[in-house]
Structures are given as C-alpha cells and as structure tokens.
Amino acid sequence: MSQARRILEEYGYKPKKSRGQSFLCQESYLKRIAGLARIGPFEIVLEIGPGPGNLTRRLLEKAGRVVAIEVDPELCAVLRNEIQDERFTLIEADAVKYDLRSIAPPEEKIKVVANIPYNLTTPILFKLLDDRRLFSALFLLMQKEVAEKICAPCGKKPYGILSAQAQMFADCSLALEVPARAFRPRPKVDSTLVRLKILDKPRAELVDEKVYKRVVRAAFAKRRKTIRNSLSSSGFDIKPEWVGPALKKAGVSPQRRAETVSVEEFAAIANAAAEMEAADA
C-alpha cells in the first residue's frame, strides 16, 4: 500500500465529490510531476488543494519552501499531523478568494505545482492568470479535455475561451498524461499536467485587459455564429455599434468565427473597443 493510500485509510477520510476531490496516489507520477517542474533548492512552491499531502512530500524534497492552500478542515488536520517541516506552510482557506500576494515578497517569483480540484479548474486558472506577475510558471494537473483546450492552437476545435485567455499571458504546453487509475477515488476521465510559462508581458499589447477578457468571452459565447453576431448579441457590455468599427480597425472579417481568431487579433479587436469605450466615458 502506498503512503498516500495509507493516510486516507488511517484517518478514515472519504473524498468529497462536492469538492471535486480525487487524489493522485501513484508514487511514480508524483515523482515525475515534481521532476518536470524543475524546482530549485531555494524556490517557493505554491500548491493548491494538497489533499492528504501526496504531492506535497515530493515538492518538499526539492523546494526551499512549500506553501499549501487547502479549504477542507479535515484535510488540514491530516496535513498538520503528517507534515511537520519548518519549510512547509499550510493556509486553511479558499484559494480562489485568498490574496496570493501575501505568500512571498514581490521580488520573489513563485512556482505553482498542483493537482487542482476538477470542479474548480477554470476559476483557479483565471485567478492564477490574474495574479500571474507573482509566478514564474504554473504546473497544473487537470482533466485531459480541459488541458487540451488550454493548449489548443487557433483554428482547432478545442480552441476557445481558455485557450485565448491562457495563451495571451503564457506559453502553454501539455507536459504529462496521467491515467485515471493513478487516482483515489478513480475519476471517470484521464488527467494531463499542463505547463504554463508566464510571459514577461502579454503576447500582444493590451489597452485594457478587462476589455480583452470581455471580448473573448463574448466571441465564444455563441461560437457557431459569426464573430460580428456573437459580439453584437453577447450581453458582455460590448455595445453593438462598436462591433463593426472594432473589427474593421483590427482587420478581422465580420464573417469569421471565433475559433479562427488568434489571440493577437482578439487583442486588436479589444483595443479598438477599449478606445471607443474610453471615448464614450
């Protein structure tokens, strides 16, 4: 029996479906993930959703300090008993709401390595991207389908909101496939480790990041429609009268569909919309 499974049984802990909990227990994959993250001996590593500490122990073998954020009080009690290392800091909180800026001084870049809860994949990803200036890289284990969406190139079917949001701020790649059998309880789908190397600046110049996010969400809200129709009927605070001029200024045909629009083109559309919004203010 692995140490990970022993802990779950010894404490009688039953993973909660409501929290999307499925813990990676196979040691070979835990070690591979820690190795792929290329953690230096003085680095600070943030782990979101450490569960019973399976991955945490592997991270502590390499990092200078590991900070884990766990919302489940039962698991926090397990971690306090099982991991007694002065280099380990446990924060009992909701990671989506927690102020991550308090983890380390601004001049220290943090590396995120985590098996994130399935039901919080998108909000956690967006939270980390919003706070991206804190991080050097993100290594996130998630559902394979979601991972493929994040890394999908423009023009491919999986390309969508996650792709355009993540690829604007990071180089994204699929690093490791992890089969469902490696988890307890066993999920219905396989998982994939995604590597997001944070860019020093966005891939394209943005006048207003919030407008960029609104444009992307609106464009994919009705992805079967043309981009002009999607943006015009979105309800994402994009005035219909802006759409035509914004597309023209960006050099994007109004008859195209969102999955054919690159992040650079989305940036151009958003910048034009942001300028019109500022003029109306």
Residue frames as qw, qx, qy, qz and C-alpha x, y, z in Angstrom:
[[0.000, 0.887, 0.463, 0.000, 0.00, 0.00, 0.00],
 [0.384, 0.516, -0.037, 0.765, 1.31, 3.46, -0.90],
 [0.224, -0.185, -0.479, 0.828, 1.81, 6.08, 1.77],
 [0.274, -0.080, -0.170, -0.943, -0.91, 8.15, 0.16],
 [0.635, -0.276, -0.586, -0.422, -3.49, 5.37, 0.43],
 [0.512, -0.207, -0.698, 0.455, -2.35, 4.54, 3.96],
 [0.029, -0.044, -0.293, 0.955, -3.06, 8.07, 5.12],
 [0.483, -0.159, -0.313, -0.802, -6.55, 8.12, 3.65],
 [0.706, -0.254, -0.645, -0.143, -7.41, 4.81, 5.30],
 [0.448, -0.107, -0.616, 0.639, -5.73, 5.57, 8.63],
 [0.082, 0.090, 0.260, -0.958, -7.65, 8.82, 9.08],
 [0.255, 0.487, 0.826, -0.128, -10.84, 7.36, 7.64],
 [0.151, 0.518, -0.056, -0.840, -11.07, 10.25, 5.23],
 [0.517, 0.465, 0.703, 0.153, -13.59, 9.92, 2.43],
 [0.180, -0.051, 0.325, 0.927, -13.00, 12.26, -0.55],
 [0.295, 0.584, 0.487, -0.579, -15.89, 14.62, -1.19],
 [0.425, 0.454, 0.623, 0.474, -17.49, 14.71, -4.63],
 [0.020, 0.943, 0.328, -0.053, -18.85, 18.17, -3.81],
 [0.249, -0.846, 0.284, 0.377, -15.27, 19.46, -3.72],
 [0.721, 0.641, -0.249, -0.089, -14.17, 17.59, -6.83],
 [0.360, -0.682, 0.635, -0.036, -11.59, 15.66, -4.80],
 [0.978, 0.200, -0.035, 0.038, -9.62, 12.92, -6.49],
 [0.367, -0.820, 0.419, 0.132, -6.13, 12.41, -5.09],
 [0.672, 0.557, -0.487, 0.016, -3.12, 11.33, -7.11],
 [0.779, -0.529, 0.309, -0.133, -1.71, 8.36, -5.22],
 [0.944, 0.215, 0.034, 0.249, 0.70, 6.60, -7.59],
 [0.520, -0.698, 0.172, 0.462, 4.24, 7.43, -6.50],
 [0.591, 0.089, 0.464, 0.654, 5.78, 7.23, -9.96],
 [0.183, 0.744, 0.407, 0.497, 3.56, 10.04, -11.24],
 [0.380, -0.910, -0.119, 0.116, 4.04, 12.14, -8.11],
 [0.610, -0.456, 0.300, 0.575, 7.81, 11.99, -8.60],
 [0.476, 0.342, 0.501, 0.637, 7.55, 12.72, -12.33],
 [0.001, -0.904, -0.341, -0.258, 5.44, 15.82, -11.75],
 [0.471, -0.833, 0.076, 0.281, 7.86, 17.16, -9.14],
 [0.627, -0.194, 0.434, 0.617, 10.72, 16.46, -11.55],
 [0.372, 0.583, 0.501, 0.519, 9.05, 18.11, -14.54],
 [0.146, -0.963, -0.225, -0.019, 8.55, 21.29, -12.51],
 [0.639, 0.373, -0.195, 0.644, 12.35, 21.64, -12.24],
 [0.423, -0.885, -0.126, -0.146, 12.18, 23.13, -8.77],
 [0.424, 0.558, -0.457, 0.548, 15.32, 24.78, -7.45],
 [0.560, -0.249, -0.661, 0.433, 16.50, 24.34, -3.83],
 [0.122, -0.204, -0.327, 0.915, 15.68, 27.96, -2.96],
 [0.230, -0.262, -0.494, -0.797, 12.37, 28.25, -4.79],
 [0.393, 0.121, 0.565, -0.716, 8.99, 28.88, -3.21],
 [0.174, -0.151, -0.861, -0.453, 6.33, 26.49, -4.46],
 [0.500, 0.021, 0.291, -0.815, 2.60, 27.08, -4.11],
 [0.113, -0.132, -0.966, -0.193, 0.34, 24.03, -4.04],
 [0.509, -0.062, 0.069, -0.856, -3.41, 24.48, -4.30],
 [0.898, -0.062, -0.060, -0.432, -5.54, 21.64, -2.97],
 [0.107, 0.537, -0.830, 0.102, -2.80, 19.46, -1.43],
 [0.847, -0.162, -0.412, -0.295, -5.30, 16.91, -0.12],
 [0.864, -0.499, -0.008, 0.068, -3.52, 14.47, 2.21],
 [0.242, -0.846, 0.421, 0.219, -0.11, 15.74, 1.09],
 [0.910, 0.152, 0.331, 0.200, 0.84, 13.16, -1.54],
 [0.580, 0.669, 0.048, 0.462, 2.44, 15.65, -3.91],
 [0.259, -0.935, 0.147, -0.191, 3.47, 17.96, -1.07],
 [0.784, -0.482, 0.337, 0.201, 6.09, 15.50, 0.19],
 [0.763, 0.299, 0.302, 0.487, 7.66, 15.23, -3.26],
 [0.207, 0.886, 0.065, 0.410, 7.77, 19.02, -3.55],
 [0.496, -0.843, 0.203, -0.052, 9.45, 19.36, -0.17],
 [0.874, -0.135, 0.272, 0.378, 12.24, 17.10, -1.39],
 [0.583, 0.396, 0.273, 0.654, 13.18, 19.76, -3.94],
 [0.023, 0.843, 0.202, 0.499, 11.92, 23.20, -2.88],
 [0.234, 0.261, -0.475, 0.807, 13.20, 25.73, -0.40],
 [0.272, 0.145, 0.553, -0.774, 9.67, 26.32, 0.85],
 [0.141, -0.322, -0.828, -0.436, 6.22, 24.91, 0.08],
 [0.307, 0.104, 0.347, -0.880, 3.03, 26.86, 0.75],
 [0.089, -0.272, -0.917, -0.278, -0.18, 24.84, 0.51],
 [0.393, -0.021, 0.144, -0.908, -3.71, 26.23, 0.43],
 [0.221, -0.208, -0.946, -0.111, -6.41, 23.79, 1.49],
 [0.408, -0.334, -0.062, -0.847, -10.06, 24.64, 2.17],
 [0.791, -0.288, -0.492, -0.222, -11.11, 21.31, 3.75],
 [0.370, -0.718, 0.423, -0.411, -10.62, 21.47, 7.57],
 [0.955, -0.192, 0.218, -0.060, -10.41, 17.67, 7.85],
 [0.831, 0.407, -0.063, 0.374, -7.54, 17.53, 5.37],
 [0.076, 0.811, -0.318, 0.485, -5.84, 20.45, 7.10],
 [0.703, -0.565, 0.354, -0.247, -5.85, 18.40, 10.31],
 [0.971, 0.099, 0.131, 0.172, -4.28, 15.47, 8.44],
 [0.569, 0.666, -0.153, 0.457, -1.59, 17.69, 6.94],
 [0.235, -0.807, 0.347, -0.415, -0.71, 19.24, 10.30],
 [0.844, -0.388, 0.357, -0.102, -0.19, 15.78, 11.75],
 [0.928, 0.209, 0.225, 0.209, 1.60, 14.21, 8.82],
 [0.589, 0.549, -0.015, 0.593, 3.87, 17.02, 7.59],
 [0.461, -0.863, -0.045, 0.201, 5.96, 18.66, 10.27],
 [0.676, 0.178, 0.153, 0.699, 8.61, 20.52, 8.34],
 [0.180, -0.666, -0.166, 0.704, 9.63, 24.10, 9.06],
 [0.080, -0.185, 0.509, 0.837, 9.75, 24.71, 5.29],
 [0.096, -0.426, -0.822, -0.367, 6.05, 23.86, 4.99],
 [0.188, 0.125, 0.300, -0.927, 3.30, 26.46, 5.44],
 [0.001, 0.440, 0.879, 0.185, -0.35, 25.43, 5.46],
 [0.215, 0.048, 0.069, -0.973, -3.05, 28.01, 4.79],
 [0.159, 0.423, 0.886, -0.105, -6.62, 26.95, 5.52],
 [0.232, 0.537, 0.056, -0.809, -8.57, 29.00, 3.01],
 [0.689, 0.592, 0.417, -0.024, -10.40, 29.08, -0.31],
 [0.542, -0.176, 0.368, 0.735, -7.65, 29.58, -2.88],
 [0.251, 0.611, 0.522, 0.539, -9.98, 31.35, -5.31],
 [0.213, -0.925, -0.239, -0.204, -10.66, 34.07, -2.71],
 [0.698, -0.557, -0.018, 0.450, -7.29, 34.16, -0.97],
 [0.181, 0.958, -0.207, -0.082, -4.89, 37.08, -1.51],
 [0.943, 0.113, -0.011, 0.312, -1.93, 35.25, -3.06],
 [0.319, 0.784, -0.225, 0.482, 0.24, 38.36, -2.82],
 [0.524, -0.736, 0.305, -0.299, 0.75, 37.64, 0.87],
 [0.994, -0.054, -0.004, 0.095, 2.66, 34.42, 0.19],
 [0.750, -0.075, 0.093, 0.650, 6.01, 35.91, -0.79],
 [0.119, -0.665, 0.057, 0.735, 7.70, 39.30, -1.30],
 [0.597, 0.730, 0.088, -0.320, 7.00, 40.86, -4.74],
 [0.197, 0.742, -0.600, -0.226, 10.59, 40.32, -5.89],
 [0.304, -0.225, 0.926, -0.003, 10.38, 36.54, -5.35],
 [0.605, 0.155, -0.466, -0.626, 8.75, 34.58, -8.14],
 [0.629, -0.123, 0.675, -0.365, 6.64, 31.62, -7.05],
 [0.289, 0.145, -0.841, -0.434, 6.23, 28.37, -8.93],
 [0.714, -0.046, 0.289, -0.636, 2.80, 26.74, -8.76],
 [0.301, 0.151, -0.924, -0.180, 2.60, 22.93, -8.80],
 [0.467, 0.013, 0.549, -0.693, -0.82, 21.48, -8.04],
 [0.071, -0.262, -0.924, -0.268, -3.38, 18.78, -8.67],
 [0.251, -0.016, 0.165, -0.954, -6.30, 21.17, -8.71],
 [0.429, 0.295, 0.761, -0.388, -9.88, 20.10, -7.90],
 [0.251, 0.295, 0.758, 0.525, -11.79, 19.23, -11.05],
 [0.018, 0.797, 0.599, 0.073, -14.78, 21.42, -10.19],
 [0.186, -0.908, -0.045, 0.372, -12.59, 24.50, -9.67],
 [0.700, 0.068, 0.357, 0.615, -10.24, 24.18, -12.63],
 [0.294, 0.688, 0.321, 0.581, -11.46, 27.25, -14.51],
 [0.273, -0.943, -0.078, -0.173, -11.79, 29.70, -11.58],
 [0.709, -0.557, 0.209, 0.378, -8.39, 28.66, -10.22],
 [0.640, 0.239, 0.349, 0.642, -6.75, 29.04, -13.64],
 [0.128, 0.819, 0.247, 0.502, -8.25, 32.52, -14.11],
 [0.515, -0.856, -0.003, 0.053, -7.25, 33.51, -10.58],
 [0.738, -0.324, 0.278, 0.522, -3.65, 32.48, -11.23],
 [0.485, 0.463, 0.358, 0.650, -3.58, 34.29, -14.57],
 [0.127, -0.934, -0.185, -0.279, -4.93, 37.45, -12.91],
 [0.530, -0.809, 0.241, 0.083, -2.10, 37.19, -10.36],
 [0.914, 0.323, -0.019, 0.243, 0.44, 35.97, -12.92],
 [0.243, 0.821, -0.339, 0.391, 3.05, 38.59, -12.03],
 [0.616, -0.613, 0.433, -0.239, 3.65, 36.62, -8.83],
 [0.908, -0.053, 0.416, 0.009, 4.64, 33.47, -10.71],
 [0.066, -0.537, 0.687, 0.485, 7.38, 32.13, -12.95],
 [0.372, 0.079, -0.813, -0.440, 5.43, 29.08, -14.12],
 [0.710, -0.107, 0.346, -0.604, 2.32, 27.04, -13.39],
 [0.245, 0.138, -0.944, -0.175, 2.24, 23.24, -13.46],
 [0.580, -0.014, 0.337, -0.742, -1.41, 22.24, -13.14],
 [0.010, 0.039, 0.989, 0.142, -2.80, 18.73, -13.21],
 [0.499, 0.259, 0.232, -0.794, -6.36, 18.73, -14.53],
 [0.768, 0.356, 0.506, -0.164, -8.86, 16.89, -16.70],
 [0.516, -0.034, 0.588, 0.622, -7.31, 15.95, -20.03],
 [0.279, 0.707, 0.563, 0.325, -10.10, 17.63, -22.02],
 [0.145, -0.973, -0.112, 0.138, -9.61, 20.96, -20.23],
 [0.523, -0.532, 0.396, 0.535, -5.83, 20.74, -20.63],
 [0.484, 0.249, 0.623, 0.562, -6.23, 20.26, -24.37],
 [0.121, 0.897, 0.398, 0.150, -8.48, 23.32, -24.57],
 [0.341, -0.865, 0.102, 0.355, -5.88, 25.48, -22.82],
 [0.432, -0.438, 0.566, 0.549, -3.14, 24.42, -25.24],
 [0.606, 0.525, 0.579, 0.146, -5.23, 24.23, -28.43],
 [0.266, -0.151, 0.315, 0.899, -3.90, 26.29, -31.36],
 [0.392, 0.471, 0.089, -0.785, -6.11, 28.77, -33.16],
 [0.513, 0.319, -0.551, -0.576, -8.26, 27.09, -35.79],
 [0.287, 0.002, -0.957, 0.044, -8.65, 23.79, -33.95],
 [0.493, -0.529, -0.566, -0.396, -11.97, 22.68, -32.46],
 [0.589, -0.510, -0.506, 0.371, -10.88, 22.80, -28.76],
 [0.290, 0.131, -0.072, 0.945, -9.66, 26.40, -29.19],
 [0.266, -0.755, -0.538, -0.265, -11.87, 28.64, -27.08],
 [0.295, -0.911, 0.018, -0.287, -12.07, 30.93, -24.06],
 [0.787, -0.548, 0.191, 0.208, -9.48, 29.01, -22.04],
 [0.762, 0.230, 0.223, 0.563, -7.07, 28.96, -24.98],
 [0.256, 0.753, 0.126, 0.593, -7.32, 32.67, -25.72],
 [0.448, -0.869, 0.060, -0.199, -7.12, 33.71, -22.06],
 [0.823, -0.446, 0.230, 0.265, -4.18, 31.48, -21.12],
 [0.751, 0.244, 0.260, 0.555, -2.14, 31.88, -24.31],
 [0.132, 0.917, 0.053, 0.373, -2.25, 35.67, -24.10],
 [0.350, -0.852, 0.309, -0.239, -0.24, 35.53, -20.89],
 [0.608, -0.464, 0.644, 0.022, 1.72, 32.27, -21.03],
 [0.416, 0.372, -0.766, -0.318, 3.43, 29.69, -23.22],
 [0.779, -0.140, 0.387, -0.473, 1.21, 26.63, -22.75],
 [0.461, 0.356, -0.786, -0.208, 2.15, 23.00, -23.31],
 [0.923, -0.250, -0.079, -0.281, 0.99, 19.51, -22.37],
 [0.024, -0.696, 0.693, -0.184, 3.66, 18.02, -20.11],
 [0.002, 0.154, -0.975, 0.158, 2.41, 14.63, -18.88],
 [0.675, -0.218, -0.397, -0.582, -0.64, 12.39, -19.22],
 [0.153, -0.210, 0.833, -0.489, -1.80, 10.71, -16.03],
 [0.408, -0.222, -0.792, -0.397, -4.32, 7.84, -16.28],
 [0.589, -0.518, -0.075, -0.616, -7.42, 7.68, -14.12],
 [0.885, -0.221, -0.403, 0.071, -6.13, 4.55, -12.38],
 [0.497, 0.229, -0.424, 0.721, -3.43, 6.61, -10.64],
 [0.233, -0.392, 0.179, -0.872, -6.05, 8.47, -8.55],
 [0.290, -0.372, -0.858, 0.202, -8.17, 7.64, -5.50],
 [0.711, 0.298, 0.613, -0.173, -11.08, 7.71, -5.90],
 [0.409, 0.034, 0.652, 0.638, -10.71, 6.86, -9.54],
 [0.325, 0.506, 0.052, -0.797, -12.21, 9.59, -11.76],
 [0.752, 0.469, 0.448, -0.121, -14.08, 8.88, -14.97],
 [0.566, 0.815, -0.071, 0.101, -11.50, 10.69, -17.10],
 [0.781, 0.006, -0.096, 0.617, -7.73, 10.79, -17.53],
 [0.198, -0.938, -0.051, 0.281, -5.75, 13.85, -16.48],
 [0.686, 0.485, 0.006, 0.543, -2.94, 15.89, -18.00],
 [0.460, -0.614, -0.091, 0.635, -0.27, 18.10, -16.48],
 [0.397, 0.838, 0.203, 0.316, -0.23, 21.49, -18.20],
 [0.553, -0.303, -0.050, 0.774, 2.83, 23.72, -18.12],
 [0.178, 0.924, 0.261, 0.214, 2.22, 27.44, -18.37],
 [0.576, -0.122, -0.071, 0.806, 5.39, 29.53, -18.54],
 [0.010, 0.891, 0.343, -0.296, 4.37, 33.06, -17.65],
 [0.535, 0.566, 0.162, 0.606, 5.40, 35.65, -20.23],
 [0.354, -0.192, -0.234, 0.885, 7.19, 38.82, -19.14],
 [0.292, 0.300, 0.060, -0.906, 4.45, 40.77, -20.91],
 [0.717, 0.391, 0.460, -0.348, 1.23, 39.82, -22.73],
 [0.630, 0.138, 0.618, 0.451, 1.67, 38.22, -26.14],
 [0.228, 0.587, 0.382, 0.676, 0.12, 41.31, -27.69],
 [0.065, 0.064, -0.293, 0.952, -0.19, 44.84, -26.35],
 [0.198, -0.618, -0.756, -0.086, -3.46, 45.37, -24.49],
 [0.076, -0.525, 0.009, -0.847, -5.07, 48.73, -23.82],
 [0.552, -0.340, 0.372, -0.664, -7.31, 47.19, -21.14],
 [0.076, 0.143, -0.987, 0.020, -7.06, 43.56, -20.01],
 [0.381, 0.284, 0.698, -0.536, -10.64, 43.58, -18.73],
 [0.584, 0.532, -0.078, -0.608, -11.96, 44.53, -22.15],
 [0.307, 0.393, -0.830, -0.249, -9.87, 41.76, -23.73],
 [0.126, 0.041, 0.954, -0.270, -11.45, 39.21, -21.39],
 [0.487, 0.447, 0.418, -0.623, -14.94, 40.52, -22.15],
 [0.506, 0.539, -0.406, -0.538, -14.34, 40.34, -25.90],
 [0.184, 0.259, -0.944, -0.084, -13.03, 36.77, -25.71],
 [0.260, 0.203, 0.846, -0.420, -15.93, 35.60, -23.54],
 [0.518, 0.523, 0.182, -0.652, -18.43, 37.29, -25.83],
 [0.392, 0.493, -0.619, -0.470, -16.89, 35.89, -29.02],
 [0.230, 0.118, -0.965, -0.034, -17.10, 32.29, -27.78],
 [0.413, 0.108, 0.597, -0.679, -20.46, 32.62, -26.02],
 [0.765, 0.461, 0.309, -0.327, -22.17, 31.76, -29.30],
 [0.336, -0.493, 0.641, 0.483, -19.33, 30.18, -31.21],
 [0.510, 0.355, 0.740, 0.259, -21.49, 28.88, -34.06],
 [0.261, 0.922, 0.266, -0.108, -22.32, 32.44, -35.04],
 [0.552, 0.587, -0.068, 0.589, -20.07, 34.82, -36.91],
 [0.465, -0.185, -0.401, 0.767, -17.87, 36.92, -34.68],
 [0.107, -0.251, -0.093, -0.958, -19.86, 40.04, -35.57],
 [0.616, -0.437, -0.422, -0.501, -23.12, 38.43, -34.43],
 [0.707, -0.302, -0.545, 0.335, -21.53, 36.92, -31.32],
 [0.328, -0.052, -0.277, 0.902, -20.09, 40.23, -30.19],
 [0.223, -0.289, -0.210, -0.907, -23.24, 42.18, -31.07],
 [0.699, -0.402, -0.323, -0.495, -25.60, 39.94, -29.10],
 [0.549, 0.148, -0.724, 0.390, -23.33, 38.94, -26.25],
 [0.566, -0.757, -0.233, -0.229, -24.56, 40.93, -23.26],
 [0.769, -0.252, -0.181, 0.558, -20.95, 41.35, -22.08],
 [0.164, -0.856, -0.077, 0.484, -21.10, 45.18, -22.00],
 [0.340, -0.124, 0.535, 0.763, -19.98, 45.45, -25.62],
 [0.405, 0.582, 0.204, -0.675, -22.14, 47.98, -27.43],
 [0.732, 0.403, 0.531, 0.141, -23.37, 46.66, -30.82],
 [0.378, 0.926, 0.016, 0.000, -22.37, 49.90, -32.51],
 [0.286, -0.770, 0.542, 0.178, -18.73, 49.28, -31.53],
 [0.825, -0.050, 0.554, 0.102, -18.52, 45.87, -33.16],
 [0.711, 0.644, 0.215, 0.182, -18.29, 46.78, -36.84],
 [0.176, 0.928, -0.277, 0.177, -15.73, 49.59, -36.41],
 [0.550, -0.621, 0.557, -0.028, -13.67, 47.49, -33.97],
 [0.853, 0.116, 0.484, 0.157, -13.50, 44.54, -36.38],
 [0.575, 0.791, 0.067, 0.200, -12.63, 46.85, -39.27],
 [0.082, -0.906, 0.396, -0.128, -9.84, 48.56, -37.33],
 [0.653, -0.429, 0.623, 0.009, -8.48, 45.15, -36.26],
 [0.324, 0.463, -0.687, -0.457, -8.59, 43.86, -39.84],
 [0.238, 0.033, 0.960, -0.146, -10.82, 40.93, -38.90],
 [0.305, -0.175, -0.636, -0.687, -13.61, 39.91, -41.26],
 [0.513, -0.149, 0.376, -0.757, -17.01, 40.08, -39.52],
 [0.861, 0.101, -0.277, -0.415, -17.93, 36.76, -41.19],
 [0.434, 0.323, -0.806, 0.241, -15.24, 34.77, -39.40],
 [0.775, -0.517, -0.318, -0.174, -15.96, 32.57, -36.41],
 [0.423, -0.844, 0.295, -0.149, -14.27, 32.93, -33.05],
 [0.886, -0.268, 0.328, 0.187, -12.21, 29.74, -33.31],
 [0.725, 0.471, 0.157, 0.476, -10.36, 31.22, -36.32],
 [0.011, 0.934, -0.085, 0.348, -9.35, 34.42, -34.50],
 [0.684, 0.136, -0.471, 0.539, -5.86, 34.43, -32.97],
 [0.462, -0.656, -0.381, 0.459, -5.02, 35.96, -29.59],
 [0.300, -0.177, 0.148, 0.925, -3.24, 38.80, -31.40],
 [0.113, -0.378, -0.543, -0.741, -6.39, 39.52, -33.42],
 [0.433, -0.688, -0.582, 0.020, -8.55, 39.36, -30.30],
 [0.438, -0.458, -0.181, 0.753, -6.17, 41.89, -28.74],
 [0.122, 0.069, 0.338, 0.931, -6.61, 44.22, -31.73],
 [0.296, -0.567, -0.621, -0.453, -10.41, 43.94, -31.51],
 [0.516, -0.648, -0.474, 0.299, -10.34, 44.55, -27.75],
 [0.382, -0.263, -0.028, 0.885, -8.02, 47.53, -28.09],
 [0.048, -0.294, -0.435, -0.850, -10.32, 49.15, -30.61],
 [0.449, -0.633, -0.590, -0.224, -13.33, 48.51, -28.34],
 [0.538, -0.506, -0.355, 0.573, -11.45, 49.86, -25.32],
 [0.230, -0.034, 0.129, 0.964, -10.64, 53.07, -27.17],
 [0.259, -0.450, -0.502, -0.692, -14.30, 53.54, -28.13],
 [0.555, -0.603, -0.563, 0.107, -15.36, 52.79, -24.56],
 [0.449, -0.352, -0.199, 0.797, -12.93, 55.41, -23.24],
 [0.050, 0.168, 0.306, 0.936, -14.22, 57.95, -25.77],
 [0.401, -0.547, -0.574, -0.460, -17.80, 57.36, -24.60],
 [0.522, -0.425, -0.579, 0.460, -16.91, 57.75, -20.93]]
